[in-house]
Amino acid sequence: MTKALSIAQFKERLRASPRTKDEYCKNVTRFFTWLDGRAPTDDLAQEFIFAEEKRGLRPSSIAMMANSLRAYWKTSSNGKEILPLNAPKVQLGQPKSHPIEDIYKMMDQVQTPFERVLLTLLYDNGSRISEMMNITLDDIDWENNIIHVVRKGGRHSKAIMPPKSKEALLEWLKARKGKQKRVFMDFSVDYARRVLKRLAKRAGVENFTPHHLRHSTAVHLLDAGIDPRVVQGVLDHTSQATTLNLYGRPHTEDIVAKRPEW
């Protein structure tokens, strides 16, 4: 490492949510305590990860530790140095997800603007179906391509609105019969679930529930190499550990690839 930052400097420069900053700083502090005055090097960082593994930490915790050190190396070098760590892989968790091919199949079977907007929104931004079904026209920021949503527990947040979602929303608003502020009018969450389940059945996608779209979004993004911090933001998890525990391993290199086009 060219120049080591203090923990305070690292926290100030790190681009992440406050909670992620706290987690990363706690892990890097633990690393420096373990160093006991030695200068941080790539080899010592790897030795530390192996030591934590021997200590019996869960794979997800070690993955988070490795992510913290990678972020510290990258931040300290202004993005010029990547820490080549070997960390244990975290196997995909229990949440059911579908391959991208199933999403294609469902999109090919769409028959109405309502089906299209439901499928597109839920897969594009990883929101829960109840969160999307309750949005109003005032919640949509067309200029900045975001949707203001009320998350589980009543927490207010923002969901992304990529081009496909924006197009599907505009199509739905033009086609719907009614002028209510609620985007999906009087349609209930249960009704929306039934619509998507029928769509999955037509497409031959088995064992489907709408919540699987959220899981699929997470898995596809992580598999494509998107930084777990970004996936955490998309899903609006309060902790990155939640994202990793549920959906899988972080990649060891700094990848900027995107998930497959759909």
VEXDREN-2710 file (C-alpha; in Angstrom, 1 decimal):
% VEXDREN-2710
k/r/px/py/pz
1/MET/0.0/0.0/0.0
2/THR/1.4/3.4/-1.0
3/LYS/-0.1/5.5/1.8
4/ALA/-2.3/4.3/4.7
5/LEU/-5.2/6.5/5.7
6/SER/-6.3/6.9/9.3
7/ILE/-9.7/5.5/10.1
8/ALA/-11.2/9.0/10.3
9/GLN/-9.8/9.8/6.9
10/PHE/-11.1/6.6/5.4
11/LYS/-14.5/7.2/6.8
12/GLU/-14.6/10.7/5.5
13/ARG/-13.5/9.7/1.9
14/LEU/-15.5/6.4/1.6
15/ARG/-18.5/6.7/-0.6
16/ALA/-21.1/4.6/1.2
17/SER/-24.1/4.7/3.5
18/PRO/-23.5/5.7/7.1
19/ARG/-24.2/2.2/8.3
20/THR/-21.8/0.7/5.7
21/LYS/-19.1/3.2/6.7
22/ASP/-19.5/2.2/10.4
23/GLU/-19.2/-1.5/9.5
24/TYR/-16.2/-1.0/7.2
25/CYS/-14.4/1.2/9.8
26/LYS/-15.0/-1.3/12.5
27/ASN/-13.5/-4.1/10.4
28/VAL/-10.5/-2.0/9.3
29/THR/-9.9/-1.0/12.9
30/ARG/-9.8/-4.7/13.8
31/PHE/-7.3/-5.3/11.1
32/PHE/-5.0/-2.5/12.4
33/THR/-5.3/-3.9/15.9
34/TRP/-4.2/-7.3/14.6
35/LEU/-1.3/-5.6/12.7
36/ASP/0.1/-4.4/16.1
37/GLY/2.1/-1.6/14.6
38/ARG/3.2/-3.3/11.4
39/ALA/2.6/-1.5/8.1
40/PRO/-0.3/-2.8/6.1
41/THR/0.6/-4.9/3.1
42/ASP/-1.3/-7.2/0.7
43/ASP/0.3/-10.3/2.2
44/LEU/-0.6/-9.2/5.8
45/ALA/-4.2/-8.5/4.7
46/GLN/-4.4/-12.0/3.3
47/GLU/-2.9/-13.5/6.4
48/PHE/-5.5/-11.6/8.5
49/ILE/-8.3/-13.0/6.5
50/PHE/-7.0/-16.5/7.0
51/ALA/-6.6/-15.8/10.7
52/GLU/-10.2/-14.6/10.9
53/GLU/-11.4/-17.8/9.1
54/LYS/-9.5/-20.0/11.5
55/ARG/-11.1/-18.0/14.4
56/GLY/-14.4/-19.5/13.3
57/LEU/-16.1/-16.4/11.8
58/ARG/-19.0/-17.2/9.4
59/PRO/-18.2/-17.0/5.7
60/SER/-20.5/-14.0/5.3
61/SER/-18.7/-12.1/8.1
62/ILE/-15.3/-12.9/6.5
63/ALA/-16.6/-11.8/3.1
64/MET/-17.7/-8.5/4.7
65/MET/-14.2/-8.2/6.3
66/ALA/-12.5/-8.7/3.0
67/ASN/-14.8/-6.2/1.3
68/SER/-13.9/-3.7/4.0
69/LEU/-10.2/-4.1/3.4
70/ARG/-10.6/-3.9/-0.4
71/ALA/-12.5/-0.6/0.1
72/TYR/-9.7/0.7/2.4
73/TRP/-7.0/-0.1/-0.1
74/LYS/-9.0/1.4/-3.0
75/THR/-9.8/4.6/-1.0
76/SER/-6.3/5.0/0.3
77/SER/-4.9/4.9/-3.2
78/ASN/-7.6/7.0/-4.9
79/GLY/-8.7/3.9/-6.8
80/LYS/-5.3/3.0/-8.1
81/GLU/-4.6/-0.1/-6.0
82/ILE/-6.8/-3.2/-5.9
83/LEU/-6.3/-5.6/-3.0
84/PRO/-6.2/-9.2/-4.5
85/LEU/-7.7/-11.0/-1.5
86/ASN/-8.6/-14.7/-1.4
87/ALA/-11.8/-14.9/0.7
88/PRO/-14.2/-17.8/1.2
89/LYS/-17.1/-17.9/-1.1
90/VAL/-20.6/-17.4/0.4
91/GLN/-23.0/-19.9/-1.1
92/LEU/-26.3/-18.5/-2.4
93/GLY/-28.8/-18.4/0.4
94/GLN/-32.3/-19.9/0.7
95/PRO/-34.3/-17.2/-1.1
96/LYS/-35.7/-18.5/-4.4
97/SER/-34.6/-16.7/-7.5
98/HIS/-35.1/-17.3/-11.2
99/PRO/-32.6/-17.3/-14.1
100/ILE/-32.8/-14.4/-16.5
101/GLU/-34.3/-16.8/-19.1
102/ASP/-37.4/-17.0/-16.9
103/ILE/-37.8/-13.3/-16.9
104/TYR/-37.5/-13.3/-20.7
105/LYS/-40.2/-16.0/-20.9
106/MET/-42.5/-14.0/-18.8
107/MET/-41.9/-10.8/-20.7
108/ASP/-42.7/-12.6/-24.0
109/GLN/-46.1/-13.7/-22.6
110/VAL/-47.1/-10.2/-21.4
111/GLN/-50.6/-9.4/-22.7
112/THR/-51.6/-6.1/-21.0
113/PRO/-49.9/-2.9/-19.9
114/PHE/-50.7/-3.8/-16.3
115/GLU/-48.7/-7.1/-16.6
116/ARG/-45.9/-5.3/-18.3
117/VAL/-45.5/-2.5/-15.7
118/LEU/-45.7/-4.9/-12.8
119/LEU/-43.1/-7.3/-14.1
120/THR/-40.8/-4.5/-15.3
121/LEU/-40.9/-2.4/-12.1
122/LEU/-40.4/-5.3/-9.7
123/TYR/-37.5/-6.8/-11.6
124/ASP/-35.9/-3.5/-12.5
125/ASN/-35.8/-1.9/-9.0
126/GLY/-36.1/-5.0/-6.7
127/SER/-38.9/-3.5/-4.7
128/ARG/-41.5/-5.5/-2.8
129/ILE/-44.9/-5.7/-4.6
130/SER/-46.7/-3.9/-1.7
131/GLU/-44.2/-1.0/-2.0
132/MET/-44.9/-0.5/-5.8
133/MET/-48.7/-1.0/-5.6
134/ASN/-49.0/1.9/-3.1
135/ILE/-47.2/4.6/-5.1
136/THR/-48.9/7.7/-6.2
137/LEU/-48.3/10.0/-9.1
138/ASP/-46.6/12.5/-6.8
139/ASP/-44.1/9.8/-5.8
140/ILE/-42.7/9.6/-9.4
141/ASP/-39.8/11.9/-10.1
142/TRP/-39.7/11.7/-13.9
143/GLU/-36.8/14.0/-14.3
144/ASN/-34.4/12.1/-12.0
145/ASN/-35.8/8.7/-12.8
146/ILE/-36.6/7.7/-9.2
147/ILE/-39.8/6.6/-7.4
148/HIS/-40.4/7.6/-3.8
149/VAL/-41.6/4.5/-1.9
150/VAL/-42.6/3.6/1.7
151/ARG/-40.6/0.5/2.6
152/LYS/-41.3/-2.2/5.1
153/GLY/-41.7/-0.7/8.6
154/GLY/-42.9/2.7/7.2
155/ARG/-39.4/3.9/6.2
156/HIS/-39.4/6.4/3.3
157/SER/-36.9/5.6/0.5
158/LYS/-36.2/5.9/-3.2
159/ALA/-36.3/3.2/-5.9
160/ILE/-34.6/3.5/-9.3
161/MET/-36.7/3.9/-12.5
162/PRO/-34.6/2.6/-15.4
163/PRO/-35.7/3.3/-19.0
164/LYS/-37.8/0.1/-19.3
165/SER/-39.7/0.9/-16.1
166/LYS/-40.3/4.5/-17.2
167/GLU/-41.6/3.3/-20.6
168/ALA/-43.9/0.7/-19.0
169/LEU/-45.2/3.2/-16.5
170/LEU/-46.0/5.8/-19.2
171/GLU/-47.8/3.0/-21.2
172/TRP/-49.8/2.0/-18.1
173/LEU/-50.8/5.5/-17.2
174/LYS/-52.0/6.1/-20.7
175/ALA/-54.0/2.9/-20.8
176/ARG/-55.5/2.8/-17.4
177/LYS/-59.2/3.8/-16.9
178/GLY/-59.2/6.4/-14.2
179/LYS/-57.6/9.6/-13.0
180/GLN/-56.7/8.6/-9.4
181/LYS/-53.5/9.8/-7.8
182/ARG/-52.7/6.2/-6.8
183/VAL/-50.9/4.8/-9.9
184/PHE/-52.5/1.4/-9.7
185/MET/-55.9/2.8/-8.7
186/ASP/-58.0/0.4/-6.6
187/PHE/-56.1/-2.7/-7.6
188/SER/-55.0/-4.6/-4.5
189/VAL/-51.7/-6.2/-3.8
190/ASP/-53.4/-9.7/-3.8
191/TYR/-54.9/-9.0/-7.2
192/ALA/-51.4/-7.9/-8.5
193/ARG/-49.9/-11.1/-7.1
194/ARG/-52.6/-13.2/-8.9
195/VAL/-51.9/-11.4/-12.2
196/LEU/-48.2/-12.1/-12.0
197/LYS/-48.7/-15.7/-11.0
198/ARG/-51.0/-16.3/-14.0
199/LEU/-48.4/-14.6/-16.2
200/ALA/-45.7/-17.0/-14.9
201/LYS/-47.9/-20.0/-15.5
202/ARG/-48.5/-18.9/-19.1
203/ALA/-44.7/-18.6/-19.5
204/GLY/-44.1/-22.0/-18.0
205/VAL/-42.2/-20.6/-15.1
206/GLU/-42.7/-22.9/-12.1
207/ASN/-42.8/-22.3/-8.4
208/PHE/-43.1/-18.5/-8.9
209/THR/-44.1/-15.8/-6.5
210/PRO/-43.8/-12.0/-7.1
211/HIS/-41.2/-11.7/-4.3
212/HIS/-38.9/-14.0/-6.4
213/LEU/-38.4/-11.1/-8.7
214/ARG/-36.7/-9.1/-5.9
215/HIS/-34.5/-12.1/-5.1
216/SER/-33.7/-12.5/-8.8
217/THR/-32.7/-8.9/-9.1
218/ALA/-30.2/-9.2/-6.3
219/VAL/-28.7/-12.5/-7.5
220/HIS/-28.4/-11.3/-11.1
221/LEU/-26.7/-8.0/-10.0
222/LEU/-24.2/-9.8/-7.8
223/ASP/-23.5/-12.5/-10.4
224/ALA/-22.8/-9.7/-12.9
225/GLY/-20.1/-8.3/-10.6
226/ILE/-22.0/-5.2/-9.2
227/ASP/-20.5/-4.0/-6.0
228/PRO/-22.5/-5.4/-3.0
229/ARG/-22.9/-1.8/-1.7
230/VAL/-24.7/-0.9/-4.9
231/VAL/-27.0/-4.0/-4.6
232/GLN/-27.6/-3.1/-0.9
233/GLY/-28.8/0.4/-2.1
234/VAL/-31.0/-1.1/-4.8
235/LEU/-32.7/-3.4/-2.3
236/ASP/-32.6/-0.7/0.4
237/HIS/-31.1/-3.1/3.0
238/THR/-30.0/-1.2/6.0
239/SER/-26.9/-3.4/6.2
240/GLN/-24.6/-4.8/3.5
241/ALA/-24.3/-8.0/5.7
242/THR/-28.0/-8.6/5.1
243/THR/-27.4/-8.5/1.3
244/LEU/-24.4/-10.9/1.5
245/ASN/-26.1/-13.3/3.9
246/LEU/-29.1/-13.6/1.7
247/TYR/-27.8/-13.5/-1.8
248/GLY/-24.2/-14.6/-2.2
249/ARG/-20.6/-13.8/-2.5
250/PRO/-18.8/-10.6/-3.3
251/HIS/-16.3/-10.7/-6.3
252/THR/-12.6/-10.3/-5.5
253/GLU/-12.0/-7.9/-8.3
254/ASP/-13.4/-4.4/-8.9
255/ILE/-15.8/-5.2/-11.7
256/VAL/-17.9/-2.6/-13.6
257/ALA/-19.9/-5.1/-15.7
258/LYS/-23.7/-4.7/-15.7
259/ARG/-26.3/-7.4/-15.5
260/PRO/-27.6/-8.9/-18.8
261/GLU/-29.8/-6.8/-21.0
262/TRP/-33.4/-7.9/-20.9
END
